[in-house]
Amino acid sequence: MIGDTYESIAIVAHGGVINNILRAFYQMPINMDYYFKIGDTGISLIELTKRKR
């Protein structure tokens, strides 16, 4: 599906995985002692705009 664009995607995962996705997105060091408050169950919305992250 090269060249296709998506307006929305869903990722179903444990809270720890979502935490690591956010850490990678924000380019945080792996050894940094910081965690996002994400429960084991919930809905997280990450909205990207045309502005830089």
Summary of the structure (lengths in Angstrom):
residues: 53
radius of gyration: 13.2
end to end distance: 25.2
largest distance: 37.8
contacts: 58
relative contact order: 0.19
helix: 21%
strand: 0%
